[in-house]
Amino acid sequence: MFVFRCRNCGREIELSALPNAPVPCVCGKEMIRKFTVPNIHYRGSGFYSTDKLLTPVKPEDYDPMVD
């Protein structure tokens, strides 16, 4: 999905069109693609957003003699 904005009237629409395809506006002018920030979801370990949900391990809970 891409967001297109008209420079003439300021109208914005969201379309699943090719990013370089011409998109006409209702005012008769051509709309341009507006660049947006992608939504990123980290789904593995090693990221703050996923590791902060784990229970913290205290040094006294760790026993190096146990395999």
N, C-alpha and C positions, 0 to 999 in steps of 0.2 A: 504494500500500500504506500502510495506517495501523496503528499500534500501539495496542491497547486494553488497559487495565489495570483490574482489579477493585479497588475500594477496600476491599472486605470481606476477601478472601483473598489479594490481591496477585498473582494469576495474570495473566500477560501473553500476548497472542496478536497475531499480525499478520494482518490481513485486508484484502482489497480491497473494502471496503464504503464506503458513503457516510459522510463524517465525522460527520454529525449523526444517523445511523440508530442506533436502540437495539440494542445487542449484549448478549445475555444471557450470564451466566457459568454455569459448572457448579454453583456454590454457590447459584444462584437470584437473585443480585443483578444489577444492570445495570452493565456496564463503561463506563468513560469513555475518551475518546481521549487518548492520551499524545502530547504534542508533541515531536517529535524534530528534530534538526539535519539539514538536507538536505545531501547530498553534492554539491559543486560542482566541476566540472572546467573549467578555463580552456583553450580550444582555439585561441586566436588569439595574435598577437604583442602585446607591450606589457604582459604580466603576468610577474611575477617567476618564477612556477612554470614558465612556458614558455620565457622568455628565458634562464634560467640554464643551460639545456641547450645553448645555442648556443656556438660557439667565440668567445672574447673577441677583439675587434679592438684591436690596439695602435696608438698614434698613428703609429709609423713604417711601419705597413702601409698607411696611408691616403695616397693620392696625389691631391690635388685637381685636378690637370691631366688626369687620365684620366676620360673620360665613361663 
